[in-house]
Amino acid sequence: MPAISRDEVAHLARLSRLALSDAELDEFAGQLDSILSHVKTVAEVATDDVPPSANPNAITNVTRPDVIVPGLTPEQALSGAPAVEQDRFAVPQILGEEQ
């Protein structure tokens, strides 16, 4: 026995203010019956021991532990710079502002 009849589809179409032909009512009745039977099959799956989740895989961040290492000294950092001024990188002025 179908889960939804053609008359129920016609009633839903009227409620939704859809003008459907007889052929469309027959077609949609079959499609909705198929959808409802699939929903019923999914609803029958035993999920009592399955916790609800958005993803079936356990999601964890993969990170490495933080290790403190010595950084560069100002002299080492500036050693390859083309121009240095007061222990800072010297770059050309690009905005035309006064110094």
N, C-alpha and C positions, 0 to 999 in steps of 0.2 A: 504494500500500500504506500503510495507516495506521501512524503512528509508535508507537502503543500499542494493544494489543489489549484486548478485553473481559476476557480471562483475566488479563492483567497488572493491570488495574484491580481485579479481584476479589482478586488477590493483595495489592495495595497496601491495599485496604480491610481485608483480614484482618490485615495487619501493623499497621494503624492502629486495629484493633479497632472498625471501623465496620461496622454491619449495614446493607448496602445491598440493595435489592430488585433484581430483574432489570431493571426499567425504569430504575432509577437507574444501574445498571452500564452500560447501553447509552447513557444520556444523558451520563454522566461520561466514558465512553470517547470519545465524539465531541468533547466540550469539551476534554479533555486532548489529543487529537490535534490539534485546532485550535491550542491554546496551543503545543504542541511545534513545529508547523510554522511558527508565527510566530517562535518563538525561533530556529529554524534559519535563517529568512530574515534576521533581525537579525544573527546570527553570521556570515553570509556577506558582510556589508558590509565593503568594504576600508577598514580603519582603521589601516594600518601607519604612515602619515605623520601621523596625528592624535594629538597628545599627550593623555594622560588628564587630565580636568579635571572639576570638580564643576559648572561652569557654562560654556556655550559662549561667553558674552560676556566680554570682558576687563573685569575689575572693578577700577576705580581710584577712590580717593577724590577727589572734586571739592572742592578747597579753594582759598581765595584766599591769596595770600602774606601773611604777617604784616607789618604796617606799624606801626612805633612812632609813636604820636601822643601829644601831651601830654595828661595827664588833668586833672581838675578840682582846683583848690586846695581846701583845707578850707573856706575862706570861700565859694567858689562852690557847693560841694556842700551847705552848710548854709544858703545864702541863702533857700531856699524853705521851710525847716523851720518848723513852728509854734512849736517850743520847742527851744532849744539850751542845753546845759549843759557847760561845760569842753570846748569844741570837739567835742561829740558831740550826736547827736539825743537829745532828752529825751522819754521816753515814759512813760505812766502805769504804775505798778506793777500787775502782774496776778496774782502768785502769793501776795501777802499776806506776803511775807518782810520781815524787818527790813533796813534799808539798811546 
